[in-house]
Structures are given as C-alpha cells and as structure tokens.
C-alpha cells in the first residue's frame, strides 16, 4: 500500500523547478476561487501528451524536437481516471470549461474514452461542463465521429495557412493541406456545436494567408481566429518585429470585409470577436503580445504529467500527480489547488518589456508541454 503523504511533506517529491505546495487548514471548496488579483478560476486546459506529429517552428522546432528527444513514458502521464478526478475537483472551485490539448491530443491512445469520461460532468449550477479540444487536424478525419459520439461538442483546429505550400512550411513535416481541410469538412458534417480555426500569424511568413483564410471559410459557419505570434517557451527564436499587431490584422480585413465588434461570450475570454456586416461569419483576434489581458485571465493549465501551471508563460509547475498517487483524499488536493491559485500573481504580458530587457529573469516552459 502506498504511503499517505501530507501536503507539508510534498517538497521531497518535487523537482528543483517545482514550487512547494504549502500546508494549511482544510476547507470545503466554495465554488468561487480568486487569486491575489481577484481573478477567478474558470477555464482548465489539460495537456494529454507531449508528442506531436508536426514541427511548427513557433512551438516544436525540429532542431530541438528531434527523433532522439526524450518524451515522457506512458506511466509518467496522468491516467484518464486521474484527469477526471482532477477535473471534478477543479469544477468544485468554479471551472466551467475544460480544453484538451497537447502536443497533439489525438495522438493519445483512447482519447475518445477520456472525452466520454469528462462530458457527463456538470458545473456547480448543474450545466454540462464545456469540454472542447484543440488539434492540428491531421488525425481528425478518422477520430471525429468517435469524439462526437463520446460527447465532444466543440473543436478547434490549428491551421496556419490555406495554401498548401505555406501550410507545409508552417508544419515543417511536409504534411498536405488537403488532409486537414477534409478533416474540417468531416467535423462540419458531424454538426459539432462549434468549429474554430486558429491561425498563428508570423510577419513575412504566412501573413499573406489572412484574407484567403477568411475567403475560404466565409459563409461556412467556421469561426476563424488570428493569433499574434507569441514569445512562448525558449526555443522558437521569437522576435518582436515578426509580430503583426491584431489591430493591423483587423484593419487589413476591414478593407475587404467590413466588420463590427461583438461582445465576449464570458468574462475573461481572450479572443476579441467580430462579425462580418454582410452576415458572412465571425472572426476573432487574440492580442497575445500587443494588448495584455493578464488582468482578466481565468485559466489554469495541467501538463500531461500532472503539474499545475498558472500561466502560459510560467516558469514552474506544482506537482499534483504526487498528491494523486499518494492516496491523498479529494479535499486535501482541493485545498492544495486553492492555496496555489489564491497566491497566484502571474502577469507575464504586463512584465514582458522588463523581462526582455533583462530587468526581470523569467525562463519559460515550452508551449508544447502545457498546450497553447
């Protein structure tokens, strides 16, 4: 039988890069959990694998993620049962939305089973939990039906070019565009509640695809969102002059497709939403560099091996897997999560200039490790 390990003894289980989980008096969750800046906990992003079959330069550059890269073994990953248990605990703290990510989540064997385990969960006000998934689309054509049958309602496909040459350059493994477009068609025919496209825009590399992307998906019901190229991780060689501000993206689109802004779906939504005045559809922009949204961030992230990260640009994670596998009860884990979130003061985007100037030292975890 495994030894039960109290929170106060967890330091010994952590790597040198993992902050300690501090002890405290146990309290039942209240359904509302605020951090040190008054930000509530609403979204939970769960990475299910550190593997991906693409080598997008802004995420997993092939020079770093070679065939010899030391990926995690199966036993190091959270099991589906552990993920579901953690999800229930986070829901008790107010989480309403769970997004499965990777790496490429469809590479995780039996991912449909995990969706089937999560989709029956309910929020504290007895609404179905919003389970969604982000994928590069390469395996979606054969997985889409199973995911829909398992209860997945919304899906987001990362697509960084609508012309084959550009797309192959962005995925850097010579994967054909038509295969992803066929996957998107399948998802549309299966009538998911929402199908979205995320395009990371890198100046001089794929920004010529902005208008063709809109043209391709206009009047299809697919929502296209453009994301500013971010300085996530330490391996992508990010430079500010490769960023096209979202304001310029909107201005460029407005010249051809007049837009009007629409309200966010919920407080803390990162995408700024717009709709075409001719009724052709909705687009969004995510101003991850030029317009800080730290003050409204409601996201927590769990890595595939069970570490809790409080920011996409975080340096360190908190080892929840150690708690899960120590036979700690749900209330103990719940209180550990509450203590971590209540102490949260992450605001990387607001500090970016000082960090780039070396005033603040801030190494970052790689995006492929915790999902974008």
HUJOBEL-V871405 format. One record per residue. N is the residue number from 1. RES is the residue in one letter. SS is DSSP state (H for helix, E for strand, L for the rest). Layout:
n=[N N]
res=[RES RES]
ss=[SS SS]
This chain:
n=[1 2 3 4 5 6 7 8 9 10 11 12 13 14 15 16 17 18 19 20 21 22 23 24 25 26 27 28 29 30 31 32 33 34 35 36 37 38 39 40 41 42 43 44 45 46 47 48 49 50 51 52 53 54 55 56 57 58 59 60 61 62 63 64 65 66 67 68 69 70 71 72 73 74 75 76 77 78 79 80 81 82 83 84 85 86 87 88 89 90 91 92 93 94 95 96 97 98 99 100 101 102 103 104 105 106 107 108 109 110 111 112 113 114 115 116 117 118 119 120 121 122 123 124 125 126 127 128 129 130 131 132 133 134 135 136 137 138 139 140 141 142 143 144 145 146 147 148 149 150 151 152 153 154 155 156 157 158 159 160 161 162 163 164 165 166 167 168 169 170 171 172 173 174 175 176 177 178 179 180 181 182 183 184 185 186 187 188 189 190 191 192 193 194 195 196 197 198 199 200 201 202 203 204 205 206 207 208 209 210 211 212 213 214 215 216 217 218 219 220 221 222 223 224 225 226 227 228 229 230 231 232 233 234 235 236 237 238 239 240 241 242 243 244 245 246 247 248 249 250 251 252 253 254 255 256 257 258 259 260 261 262 263 264 265 266 267 268 269 270 271 272 273 274 275 276 277 278 279 280 281 282 283 284 285 286 287 288 289 290 291 292 293 294 295 296 297 298 299 300 301 302 303 304 305 306 307 308 309 310 311 312 313 314 315 316 317 318 319 320 321 322 323 324 325 326 327 328 329 330 331 332 333 334 335 336 337 338 339 340 341 342 343 344 345 346 347 348 349 350 351 352 353 354 355 356 357 358 359 360 361 362 363 364 365 366 367 368 369 370 371 372]
res=[X X X X X X X X X X X X X X X X X X X X X X X X X X X X X X X X X X X X X X X X X X X X X X X X X X X X X X X X X X X X X X X X X X X X X X X X X X X X X X X X X X X X X X X X X X X X X X X X X X X X X X X X X X X X X X X X X X X X X X X X X X X X X X X X X X X X X X X X X X X X X X X X X X X X X X X X X X X X X X X X X X X X X X X X X X X X X X X X X X X X X X X X X X X X X X X X X X X X X X X X X X X X X X X X X X X X X X X X X X X X X X X X X X X X X X X X X X X X X X X X X X X X X X X X X X X X X X X X X X X X X X X X X X X X X X X X X X X X X X X X X X X X X X X X X X X X X X X X X X X X X X X X X X X X X X X X X X X X X X X X X X X X X X X X X X X X X X X X X X X X X X X X X X X X X X X X X X X X X X X X X X X X X X X X X X X X]
ss=[L L L L L L H H H H H H H L L L L L L L L L L L L L L L L L L L L E L L L L L E L L E E E E E L L L L L L L L L L L L L L L L L L L L L L L L L L H H H L L L H H H H H H H H H H H H H L L L L E E E E E L L L H H H L L L H H H H H H H H L L L E L L L L L E L E E E E E E L L L L H H H H H H H H H H H L L L E E E E E L L L L L H H H H H H H H L L L L L H H H H H H H H H H H H H L L L L E E E E E E E E L L L L L H H H H H H H H H H H L L L L L E E E E E E L L L L L L L L L L L H H H L L L H H H H H H H H H L L L L E E E E L L L L L L L L L E E E E E L L L L L E E E E E L L L L L L L H H H L L E E E E L L L L E E E L L L L L L L L E E H H H H H L L L L L H H H H H H H H H H H H H L L L L L H H H H H H H H H L L L L L L L L L L H H H H L L]
